[in-house]
């Protein structure tokens, strides 16, 4: 069973709040012990969701470099955490959104994009073109990152999901329908099952 929104360690936000800040504080409050880019990244994500009229939770947690570590830090099932991968195409970027428990099949991603040369963005490209977000902390919000979004059907099978919100120490948890209900994404199979004895890299 998934916990109801508002029951976790984070602060819940909804349509009745006029403005959202970092980790439950008013947006005018800036923690002195956090870097400016961390505050900026978090406010960009939460303010975007607030402008959409979304209901969500902000969940602070220990530093997590991957979505699997993020799930462990949050104490929730890995499948409920979203892994957002930026794929570089001939025309820009596309976001591939899959459960953190799965691996991206790049061949399927290329088929979905109709681009046989599409590839995972490099760390250098991510740092340059998504400077508001730390590595491994892209949110699955195309409108915010100016990118097309492709979502694996398994993601939509969960009632609630959590995802990194620009930093390695902050996540957002919300209803899946709330996150993707406005459309603007393509549903397509993107994951592959690991083969027995395979040592393929997990993306």
N, CA and C of each residue as an Amber inpcrd file, in Angstrom:
protein
   609
   0.8440000  -1.1970000   0.0000000   0.0000000   0.0000000   0.0000000
   0.8790000   1.2480000   0.0000000   0.4450000   2.2630000  -0.6620000
   1.1920000   3.5180000  -0.6900000   0.6400000   4.4450000   0.3690000
   1.5250000   5.2530000   0.9270000   1.0850000   6.2080000   1.9400000
   0.3170000   7.3470000   1.2960000  -0.6530000   7.8430000   2.0140000
  -1.4180000   8.9780000   1.5070000  -0.5230000  10.1970000   1.4580000
  -0.7430000  11.0380000   0.4920000   0.0400000  12.2610000   0.4090000
  -0.1530000  13.0700000   1.6790000   0.9650000  13.5940000   2.1580000
   0.9030000  14.3810000   3.3790000   1.2830000  13.5800000   4.6010000
   1.4530000  12.2420000   4.4590000   1.7530000  11.4220000   5.6120000
   3.2430000  11.1510000   5.7670000   4.0610000  11.6190000   4.7940000
   5.4930000  11.3540000   4.8370000   6.2270000  12.4050000   5.6340000
   7.5500000  12.3990000   5.4770000   8.3680000  13.3200000   6.2370000
   8.3860000  14.7030000   5.6230000   7.9430000  14.8380000   4.4260000
   7.9770000  16.1250000   3.7500000   6.7450000  16.9560000   4.0470000
   6.6860000  18.0840000   3.4130000   5.5540000  18.9760000   3.5800000
   4.6390000  18.8550000   2.3720000   3.3410000  18.8630000   2.6190000
   2.3900000  18.7520000   1.5190000   1.9970000  20.1140000   0.9880000
   1.8030000  20.1760000  -0.3100000   1.4010000  21.4270000  -0.9380000
   0.1990000  21.1910000  -1.8250000  -0.6200000  22.1940000  -1.9670000
  -1.7900000  22.0260000  -2.8100000  -2.2330000  23.3070000  -3.4440000
  -3.4300000  23.2680000  -4.0020000  -3.9270000  24.4180000  -4.7520000
  -4.2260000  25.6130000  -3.8600000  -4.3550000  25.3840000  -2.5550000
  -4.6880000  26.5010000  -1.6650000  -3.4630000  27.3400000  -1.3210000
  -2.2800000  26.8470000  -1.6440000  -1.0600000  27.5890000  -1.3420000
  -0.7080000  28.4910000  -2.5170000  -0.4520000  29.7520000  -2.2180000
  -0.1880000  30.6890000  -3.3010000   1.2380000  30.5980000  -3.8220000
   2.1440000  30.1190000  -2.9710000   3.5420000  30.0660000  -3.3960000
   4.2400000  28.9820000  -2.5940000   5.1680000  28.2810000  -3.2140000
   5.8150000  27.1540000  -2.5580000   7.3090000  27.3780000  -2.4950000
   7.9130000  27.0520000  -1.3730000   9.3510000  27.1920000  -1.2280000
  10.0230000  25.8480000  -1.0480000  11.1460000  25.8420000  -0.3810000
  11.9630000  24.6470000  -0.2280000  11.6550000  23.9370000   1.0760000
  11.3410000  22.6510000   0.9780000  11.1690000  21.7840000   2.1420000
  10.1960000  22.3410000   3.1660000   9.0720000  22.8570000   2.7010000
   8.0210000  23.2680000   3.6010000   8.1150000  24.7000000   4.0850000
   9.1130000  25.4430000   3.6670000   9.2720000  26.8300000   4.0950000
   8.7060000  27.7710000   3.0420000   8.3930000  28.9700000   3.4740000
   7.9150000  29.9740000   2.5200000   9.0110000  30.2610000   1.5210000
   8.6090000  30.6570000   0.3220000   9.5850000  30.8310000  -0.7490000
  10.5560000  31.9690000  -0.4730000  10.2340000  32.8650000   0.4690000
  11.1430000  33.9530000   0.7990000  12.2380000  33.5030000   1.7560000
  12.1140000  32.2800000   2.2930000  13.0970000  31.7510000   3.2380000
  14.1770000  31.0110000   2.4920000  15.4350000  31.4280000   2.6660000
  16.5550000  30.7920000   1.9760000  17.5100000  30.1930000   2.9970000
  17.6330000  28.8590000   3.0760000  18.5480000  28.2300000   4.0300000
  19.9880000  28.6200000   3.7280000  20.6930000  29.1060000   4.7330000
  22.0590000  29.5780000   4.4960000  23.0250000  28.4320000   4.2260000
  22.6620000  27.2310000   4.6800000  23.5840000  26.1220000   4.5000000
  23.3930000  25.3970000   3.1770000  22.4940000  25.8620000   2.3260000
  22.3060000  25.2640000   1.0110000  22.8610000  26.1740000  -0.0650000
  23.4490000  25.5660000  -1.0790000  23.9790000  26.3530000  -2.1880000
  22.8370000  27.0280000  -2.9350000  23.1310000  28.1560000  -3.5520000
  22.0930000  28.9160000  -4.2530000  21.4450000  28.1050000  -5.3560000
  22.2380000  27.2830000  -6.0640000  21.6650000  26.5160000  -7.1770000
  20.6860000  25.4770000  -6.6670000  20.9020000  24.9450000  -5.4170000
  19.9820000  23.9570000  -4.8620000  18.6190000  24.5950000  -4.6010000
  18.6290000  25.7750000  -4.0080000  17.3900000  26.4840000  -3.7420000
  16.6860000  26.8320000  -5.0440000  17.4540000  27.3220000  -6.0380000
  16.8730000  27.7180000  -7.3150000  16.2370000  26.5310000  -8.0150000
  16.9390000  25.3930000  -8.0180000  16.4210000  24.2130000  -8.7070000
  15.1350000  23.7340000  -8.0810000  15.1020000  23.7150000  -6.7440000
  13.9140000  23.2200000  -6.0840000  12.7430000  24.1640000  -6.3030000
  12.9800000  25.4630000  -6.2300000  11.8870000  26.4070000  -6.3910000
  11.3360000  26.3730000  -7.8100000  12.1900000  26.1280000  -8.7980000
  11.7200000  26.0490000 -10.1730000  10.7210000  24.9120000 -10.3350000
  11.0520000  23.7450000  -9.7910000  10.1720000  22.5810000  -9.9050000
   8.8810000  22.7890000  -9.1370000   8.9830000  23.1930000  -7.8810000
   7.7750000  23.3410000  -7.0690000   6.8850000  24.4780000  -7.5610000
   7.4850000  25.5510000  -8.0000000   6.6750000  26.6590000  -8.4980000
   5.9660000  26.2610000  -9.7910000   6.6400000  25.4710000 -10.6130000
   5.9970000  24.9900000 -11.8400000   4.7790000  24.1290000 -11.4940000
   4.9450000  23.2220000 -10.5470000   3.8290000  22.3590000 -10.1460000
   2.7130000  23.1680000  -9.5060000   3.0910000  24.1650000  -8.7260000
   2.0990000  25.0260000  -8.0840000   1.3110000  25.8120000  -9.1270000
   1.9890000  26.3110000 -10.1250000   1.3140000  27.0550000 -11.1830000
   0.3430000  26.1730000 -11.9540000   0.6730000  24.8940000 -12.0280000
  -0.2240000  23.9350000 -12.6680000  -1.4270000  23.5950000 -11.7950000
  -1.3700000  23.9900000 -10.5280000  -2.4380000  23.6520000  -9.6050000
  -2.3300000  22.2420000  -9.0650000  -1.1270000  21.7020000  -9.0230000
  -0.9140000  20.3170000  -8.5910000  -0.8120000  20.2050000  -7.0750000
  -1.1720000  19.0350000  -6.5800000  -1.0120000  18.6910000  -5.1730000
   0.1920000  17.7620000  -5.0770000   1.1290000  18.0900000  -4.1840000
   2.3540000  17.3030000  -4.1150000   3.0180000  17.4530000  -2.7550000
   3.9940000  16.6050000  -2.5070000   4.8070000  16.6540000  -1.3040000
   6.2540000  16.9140000  -1.6800000   6.9440000  17.6630000  -0.8440000
   8.3850000  17.7990000  -0.9610000   9.0030000  16.8950000   0.1000000
   9.8990000  16.0010000  -0.3240000  10.5050000  15.0390000   0.5850000
  12.0200000  15.2260000   0.6410000  12.5380000  15.7970000   1.7210000
  13.9920000  15.8920000   1.8720000  14.5530000  14.5260000   2.2550000
  15.7580000  14.2300000   1.8280000  16.3670000  12.9490000   2.1700000
  17.8810000  13.0580000   2.0670000  18.5700000  12.0260000   2.5350000
  20.0290000  12.0410000   2.4310000  20.4380000  12.0340000   0.9550000
  21.6450000  12.4380000   0.6900000  22.1090000  12.5630000  -0.6910000
  22.0230000  11.2320000  -1.4220000  21.4470000  11.2690000  -2.6100000
  21.2900000  10.0720000  -3.4310000  21.7730000  10.3810000  -4.8350000
  22.6980000   9.5790000  -5.3120000  23.2800000   9.8150000  -6.6350000
  22.5110000   9.1330000  -7.7520000  21.6940000   8.1340000  -7.4160000
  20.8970000   7.4240000  -8.4090000  19.4650000   7.3240000  -7.9200000
  18.5610000   6.9700000  -8.8320000  17.1590000   6.8390000  -8.4460000
  16.9370000   5.6570000  -7.5070000  17.7700000   4.6260000  -7.6120000
  17.6660000   3.4950000  -6.6870000  18.0510000   3.9460000  -5.2800000
  19.1300000   4.7120000  -5.1770000  19.5290000   5.2500000  -3.8800000
  18.4680000   6.2010000  -3.3410000  17.8260000   6.9230000  -4.2360000
  16.7580000   7.8410000  -3.8470000  15.6080000   7.0690000  -3.1960000
  15.2360000   5.9370000  -3.7980000  14.1560000   5.1110000  -3.2370000
  14.5210000   4.6150000  -1.8490000  15.7550000   4.1820000  -1.6890000
  16.1950000   3.7040000  -0.3760000  16.1800000   4.8280000   0.6460000
  16.6310000   6.0080000   0.2270000  16.6560000   7.1500000   1.1400000
  15.2500000   7.5550000   1.5590000  14.2910000   7.3840000   0.6460000
  12.8970000   7.7420000   0.9330000  12.1530000   6.6300000   1.6560000
  12.6960000   5.4190000   1.5960000  12.0430000   4.2920000   2.2460000
  10.8120000   3.8160000   1.5140000  10.8100000   3.9110000   0.1800000
   9.6720000   3.4520000  -0.6140000  10.1520000   2.4600000  -1.6600000
   9.2200000   1.7650000  -2.2870000   9.5690000   0.7750000  -3.2910000
  10.2790000   1.4360000  -4.4730000  11.2700000   0.7330000  -5.0030000
  12.0580000   1.2810000  -6.1030000  11.1780000   1.5700000  -7.3160000
  10.1870000   0.7200000  -7.5420000   9.3160000   0.9000000  -8.6950000
   8.4650000   2.1530000  -8.6430000   8.3240000   2.7480000  -7.4630000
   7.5220000   3.9630000  -7.3220000   8.3400000   5.2280000  -7.5450000
   9.6540000   5.0800000  -7.6970000  10.5240000   6.2240000  -7.9720000
  10.7850000   6.2810000  -9.4710000  10.6990000   7.4500000 -10.0310000
  10.8950000   7.6150000 -11.4630000  12.3580000   7.9100000 -11.7850000
  12.8300000   7.2660000 -12.8210000  14.1620000   7.5280000 -13.3610000
  13.9660000   8.3190000 -14.6570000  14.5070000   9.5170000 -14.6990000
  14.3790000  10.3640000 -15.8840000  15.7280000  10.4830000 -16.5660000
  15.7970000   9.9960000 -17.7870000  17.0420000   9.9870000 -18.5430000
  16.9220000  10.9170000 -19.7440000  17.9060000  11.7610000 -19.9280000
  17.9120000  12.6820000 -21.0650000  18.6050000  12.0070000 -22.2400000
  17.9160000  11.9640000 -23.3740000  18.4590000  11.3790000 -24.5940000
  18.6600000  12.4930000 -25.6030000  19.8340000  12.5420000 -26.1790000
  20.1670000  13.5740000 -27.1620000  19.7340000  13.1030000 -28.5490000
  18.9720000  13.9310000 -29.2180000  18.4970000  13.6220000 -30.5680000
  19.0390000  14.6610000 -31.5420000  18.7200000  14.4840000 -32.8060000
  19.1740000  15.4340000 -33.8060000  18.5790000  16.8060000 -33.6320000
  17.4280000  16.8860000 -32.9710000  16.7350000  18.1720000 -32.8160000
  16.7640000  18.7200000 -31.3950000  17.3830000  18.0210000 -30.4720000
  17.4100000  18.5130000 -29.0970000  17.4750000  17.3710000 -28.1000000
  16.6040000  17.4550000 -27.1000000  16.5830000  16.4300000 -26.0580000
  15.1930000  15.8170000 -25.9250000  15.1750000  14.5780000 -25.4430000
  13.9300000  13.9140000 -25.0660000  14.1640000  13.2840000 -23.7050000
  13.1220000  13.2720000 -22.8840000  13.2090000  12.6650000 -21.5650000
  12.5500000  11.3000000 -21.5880000  13.2730000  10.2860000 -21.1570000
  12.7540000   8.9310000 -21.0580000  12.4470000   8.6620000 -19.5900000
  11.1960000   8.3890000 -19.2800000  10.7740000   8.2140000 -17.8880000
  10.3950000   6.7570000 -17.6590000  11.1370000   6.1060000 -16.7710000
  10.9120000   4.6960000 -16.4770000  10.9760000   4.4850000 -14.9690000
  10.4680000   3.3550000 -14.4650000  10.6190000   3.0670000 -13.0290000
  12.0950000   2.8890000 -12.6940000  12.4870000   3.2980000 -11.5060000
  13.8850000   3.1760000 -11.1060000  14.3360000   1.7230000 -11.0450000
  13.4000000   0.8100000 -10.9570000  13.7260000  -0.6140000 -10.8780000
  14.0230000  -1.2270000 -12.2400000  13.8450000  -0.4680000 -13.3050000
  14.0190000  -0.9810000 -14.6730000  15.2150000  -0.3420000 -15.3750000
  15.5380000  -0.9020000 -16.5190000  16.6490000  -0.4190000 -17.3320000
  16.1180000   0.0870000 -18.6580000  16.6840000   1.1820000 -19.1170000
  16.2650000   1.7410000 -20.3970000  16.8180000   0.8970000 -21.5380000
  15.9470000   0.5550000 -22.4740000  16.3730000  -0.1040000 -23.7050000
  16.5750000   0.9990000 -24.7400000  17.8100000   1.3270000 -25.0260000
  18.1020000   2.4350000 -25.9340000  17.5680000   2.1720000 -27.3350000
  17.4930000   0.9010000 -27.7180000  16.9360000   0.5700000 -29.0320000
  15.4560000   0.9600000 -29.0940000  14.7200000   0.6820000 -28.0250000
  13.3100000   1.0710000 -27.9780000  13.1650000   2.5880000 -27.9640000
  14.0590000   3.2480000 -27.2520000  14.0170000   4.7130000 -27.2090000
  14.2530000   5.2900000 -28.6030000  15.2030000   4.7250000 -29.3240000
  15.4770000   5.2090000 -30.6760000  14.2880000   4.9750000 -31.5970000
  13.6300000   3.8350000 -31.4450000  12.4430000   3.5530000 -32.2540000
  11.3430000   4.5620000 -31.9550000  11.1470000   4.8640000 -30.6800000
  10.1140000   5.8250000 -30.2890000  10.4030000   7.2090000 -30.8640000
  11.6750000   7.5580000 -30.9070000  12.0780000   8.8750000 -31.4060000
  12.1990000   8.9180000 -32.9230000  12.2980000   7.7530000 -33.5470000
  12.5310000   7.7180000 -34.9840000  13.9030000   8.2610000 -35.3270000
  14.8660000   8.0190000 -34.4400000  16.2100000   8.5510000 -34.6170000
  17.2060000   7.4690000 -34.2190000  17.8100000   6.8370000 -35.2030000
  18.7500000   5.7490000 -34.9300000  20.0650000   6.2150000 -34.3230000
  20.2870000   7.5110000 -34.3050000  21.5350000   8.0380000 -33.7590000
  21.3490000   8.6540000 -32.3710000  20.1380000   8.5710000 -31.8480000
  19.8800000   9.1150000 -30.5140000  20.7500000   8.3870000 -29.4850000
  21.1900000   9.1350000 -28.4810000  22.0770000   8.5610000 -27.4640000
  21.8160000   9.2410000 -26.1310000  22.3090000   8.6110000 -25.0740000
  22.2030000   9.2270000 -23.7660000  23.0610000  10.4820000 -23.7180000
  22.5440000  11.5120000 -23.1100000  23.3060000  12.7520000 -22.9750000
  24.5100000  12.5090000 -22.0760000  25.6040000  13.1490000 -22.3790000
  26.8080000  13.0250000 -21.5600000  26.6870000  13.8970000 -20.3150000
  27.5420000  13.6280000 -19.3320000  27.5220000  14.4440000 -18.1190000
  27.8440000  15.8980000 -18.4470000  28.7360000  16.0990000 -19.3910000
  29.0770000  17.4630000 -19.8010000  27.8620000  18.1800000 -20.3850000
  27.1060000  17.4870000 -21.2350000  25.9080000  18.0820000 -21.8300000
  24.8510000  18.3620000 -20.7790000  24.6780000  17.4380000 -19.8430000
  23.6940000  17.6360000 -18.7880000  24.0510000  18.8420000 -17.9310000
  25.3200000  18.9490000 -17.5890000  25.7530000  20.0810000 -16.7720000
  25.6080000  21.4130000 -17.4940000  25.7910000  21.3910000 -18.7980000
  25.7020000  22.6220000 -19.5900000  24.2590000  23.0100000 -19.8970000
  23.4630000  22.0360000 -20.3450000  22.1220000  22.3490000 -20.8390000
  21.0170000  22.2280000 -19.8000000  21.3150000  21.5820000 -18.6750000
  20.3420000  21.4910000 -17.5860000  21.0260000  21.9510000 -16.2990000
  21.5610000  23.1470000 -16.3610000  22.4020000  23.6500000 -15.2680000
  21.6540000  23.8420000 -13.9560000  20.3210000  23.9210000 -13.9950000
  19.5490000  24.0760000 -12.7650000  19.4070000  22.7560000 -12.0120000
  19.7830000  21.6520000 -12.6530000  19.5920000  20.3340000 -12.0450000
  20.9250000  19.6260000 -11.8570000  21.0870000  19.0080000 -10.7090000
  22.2860000  18.2340000 -10.4660000  22.2090000  16.9160000 -11.2290000
  23.3600000  16.3110000 -11.4910000  23.4040000  15.0410000 -12.1990000
  22.5540000  13.9940000 -11.4880000  21.7420000  13.2960000 -12.2750000
  20.8900000  12.2600000 -11.7080000  19.6290000  12.7840000 -11.0690000
  19.3300000  14.0670000 -11.2280000  18.1850000  14.6550000 -10.5380000
  17.2340000  15.3950000 -11.4750000  17.1450000  14.9450000 -12.7220000
  16.2130000  15.5810000 -13.6540000  14.7740000  15.2210000 -13.2950000
  13.8760000  16.1980000 -13.2560000  12.4610000  15.8940000 -13.0380000
  11.8010000  15.4720000 -14.3490000  10.7570000  14.6630000 -14.2990000
  10.1080000  14.1820000 -15.5290000   9.0900000  15.1740000 -16.0790000
   9.4940000  16.4180000 -16.2000000   8.5870000  17.4880000 -16.6010000
   9.1380000  18.1670000 -17.8470000   8.6220000  17.7970000 -18.9980000
   9.1340000  18.2980000 -20.2530000   9.0040000  19.7930000 -20.4280000
   7.8880000  20.3550000 -19.9590000   7.6670000  21.7900000 -20.1090000
   8.7100000  22.5970000 -19.3580000   9.2320000  22.0370000 -18.3080000
  10.2240000  22.7290000 -17.4930000  11.6140000  22.6530000 -18.1120000
  11.8730000  21.5670000 -18.8270000  13.1980000  21.3390000 -19.3920000
  13.2380000  21.4990000 -20.9040000  12.1200000  21.9290000 -21.4880000
  12.0350000  22.1480000 -22.9350000  12.4130000  20.8840000 -23.6950000
  11.7620000  19.7840000 -23.3340000  12.0700000  18.5030000 -23.9590000
  10.8040000  17.6710000 -24.1020000  10.7820000  16.8210000 -25.1160000
   9.6880000  15.8710000 -25.2730000   9.7950000  14.8170000 -24.1760000
   8.6470000  14.2790000 -23.7590000   8.6330000  13.2810000 -22.6940000
   8.0360000  11.9790000 -23.2060000   8.7300000  10.8840000 -22.9250000
   8.2670000   9.5450000 -23.2690000   8.2000000   8.7370000 -21.9800000
   7.0430000   8.1370000 -21.7190000   6.8000000   7.4600000 -20.4440000
   6.4980000   5.9860000 -20.6840000   7.2150000   5.1200000 -19.9800000
   6.9420000   3.6950000 -20.0770000   5.6070000   3.3880000 -19.3940000
   4.7840000   2.4970000 -19.9790000   3.4610000   2.1870000 -19.4060000
   3.5100000   1.7190000 -17.9620000   4.6050000   1.0920000 -17.5470000
   4.7050000   0.6000000 -16.1750000   4.6290000   1.7410000 -15.1610000
   5.1170000   2.8990000 -15.5600000   5.0590000   4.0700000 -14.6840000
   3.6200000   4.4150000 -14.3370000   2.7570000   4.3480000 -15.3410000
   1.3640000   4.7650000 -15.1650000   0.5570000   3.7690000 -14.3590000
   1.1500000   2.6160000 -14.0380000   0.4540000   1.6160000 -13.2360000
   0.5220000   1.8800000 -11.7460000   1.2880000   2.8820000 -11.3310000
   1.4140000   3.2200000  -9.9090000   0.4740000   4.3760000  -9.5540000
  -0.1320000   4.2910000  -8.3850000  -1.0200000   5.3660000  -7.9270000
  -0.2440000   6.6370000  -7.6210000   0.9010000   6.4780000  -6.9720000
   1.7420000   7.6240000  -6.6350000   3.1700000   7.3370000  -7.0780000
   3.8960000   8.3940000  -7.3740000   5.2960000   8.2720000  -7.7670000
   6.1050000   9.3710000  -7.0880000   7.4060000   9.1130000  -6.9780000
   8.3230000  10.1210000  -6.4560000   9.4120000  10.3380000  -7.4950000
   9.9470000  11.5360000  -7.5180000  10.9980000  11.8270000  -8.4840000
  11.9020000  12.9340000  -7.9680000  13.1450000  12.9010000  -8.4380000
  14.1120000  13.9250000  -8.0670000  13.6490000  15.2770000  -8.5970000
  13.9170000  16.2990000  -7.8260000  13.4260000  17.6190000  -8.1960000
  14.5540000  18.6230000  -8.3230000  15.5920000  18.2150000  -9.0380000
  16.6690000  19.1550000  -9.3010000  17.8960000  18.9840000  -8.4380000
  17.7440000  18.3540000  -7.2720000  18.8900000  18.1410000  -6.3920000
  18.9290000  16.6830000  -5.9600000  20.0550000  16.2930000  -5.4020000
  20.2230000  14.9180000  -4.9250000  19.6960000  14.7370000  -3.5100000
  19.1250000  15.7840000  -2.9370000  18.6300000  15.6930000  -1.5630000
  17.1600000  16.0950000  -1.4140000  16.4730000  16.3120000  -2.5090000
  15.0570000  16.6860000  -2.4680000  14.2920000  15.9180000  -3.5330000
  13.1510000  15.3950000  -3.1540000  12.2740000  14.7060000  -4.1040000
  10.8650000  15.2490000  -3.9780000  10.0760000  14.9760000  -4.9880000
   8.6580000  15.3280000  -4.9680000   7.8680000  14.0370000  -5.0840000
   6.8100000  13.9320000  -4.2980000   5.9120000  12.7830000  -4.3760000
   4.5170000  13.2970000  -4.6950000   3.8560000  12.6570000  -5.6600000
   2.5140000  13.0860000  -6.0270000   1.7720000  11.9620000  -6.7270000
   0.4810000  12.1550000  -6.8990000  -0.3250000  11.1880000  -7.6190000
   0.1540000  11.1320000  -9.0670000   0.2470000   9.9200000  -9.5960000
   0.7020000   9.7610000 -10.9770000  -0.2160000  10.4920000 -11.9500000
  -1.5130000  10.3930000 -11.6990000  -2.4750000  11.0800000 -12.5600000
  -2.3040000  12.5890000 -12.4780000  -1.9220000  13.0680000 -11.3070000
  -1.6940000  14.5020000 -11.1220000  -0.4890000  14.9600000 -11.9390000
   0.5260000  14.1190000 -11.9900000   1.7480000  14.4680000 -12.7110000
   1.5580000  14.4160000 -14.2170000   0.9250000  13.3540000 -14.6970000
   0.8220000  13.1460000 -16.1440000  -0.5730000  13.4100000 -16.7140000
  -1.5000000  13.8090000 -15.8670000  -2.8760000  13.9880000 -16.3160000
  -3.0790000  15.1020000 -17.3190000  -2.1390000  16.0350000 -17.3850000
  -2.2880000  17.1530000 -18.3240000  -1.8210000  16.7890000 -19.7320000
  -1.3330000  15.5580000 -19.8980000  -0.8850000  15.1370000 -21.2260000
   0.4850000  15.6920000 -21.5570000   0.7320000  15.8270000 -22.8560000
   2.0160000  16.3540000 -23.2830000   3.1380000  15.3420000 -23.2450000
   2.7960000  14.0540000 -23.2760000   3.8210000  13.0250000 -23.2770000
   3.3630000  11.8670000 -24.1550000   4.2810000  10.9860000 -24.4780000
   3.9860000   9.8190000 -25.2960000   4.2010000   8.5610000 -24.4630000
   3.2220000   7.6750000 -24.4480000   3.3510000   6.4050000 -23.7380000
   3.9130000   5.3620000 -24.6940000   5.0510000   4.7740000 -24.3200000
   5.6920000   3.7980000 -25.1900000   6.5970000   2.9090000 -24.3450000
   6.7060000   1.6400000 -24.7140000   7.5770000   0.7170000 -23.9810000
   9.0300000   1.1550000 -24.1240000   9.7150000   1.2580000 -22.9910000
  11.0860000   1.7580000 -22.9950000  12.0520000   0.8780000 -22.2090000
  11.5510000  -0.1280000 -21.5060000  12.4140000  -0.8910000 -20.6120000
  12.6380000  -2.3090000 -21.1140000  13.7050000  -2.8920000 -20.6380000
  13.9980000  -4.2850000 -20.9670000  14.3090000  -5.0340000 -19.6800000
  14.0330000  -6.3130000 -19.6860000  14.3380000  -7.1480000 -18.5430000
  15.7910000  -7.5920000 -18.6300000  16.5190000  -7.5830000 -17.5080000
  17.9080000  -8.0350000 -17.5480000  17.9850000  -9.5210000 -17.8440000
  18.8910000  -9.8880000 -18.7280000  19.0690000 -11.2940000 -19.0570000
  19.8990000 -11.9710000 -17.9770000  19.6240000 -13.2340000 -17.7560000
  20.3470000 -13.9710000 -16.7340000  21.8350000 -13.9820000 -17.0770000
  22.6400000 -13.5630000 -16.1040000  24.0830000 -13.5240000 -16.3170000
  24.5610000 -12.2990000 -17.0580000  23.6470000 -11.3740000 -17.3640000
  24.0370000 -10.1910000 -18.1150000  24.7250000  -9.1830000 -17.2020000
  25.7460000  -8.5160000 -17.7200000  26.4100000  -7.4600000 -16.9650000
  26.2500000  -6.1190000 -17.6590000  25.1440000  -6.0030000 -18.4320000
  24.8760000  -4.7480000 -19.1250000  24.7770000  -3.6050000 -18.1330000
  25.1930000  -2.4390000 -18.5680000  25.1030000  -1.2500000 -17.7210000
  23.6380000  -0.8880000 -17.4820000  23.3540000  -0.5290000 -16.2230000
  21.9890000  -0.1200000 -15.8740000  21.8870000   1.3850000 -16.0430000
  20.9070000   1.8360000 -16.8100000  20.6890000   3.2680000 -17.0250000
  19.4350000   3.7080000 -16.3020000
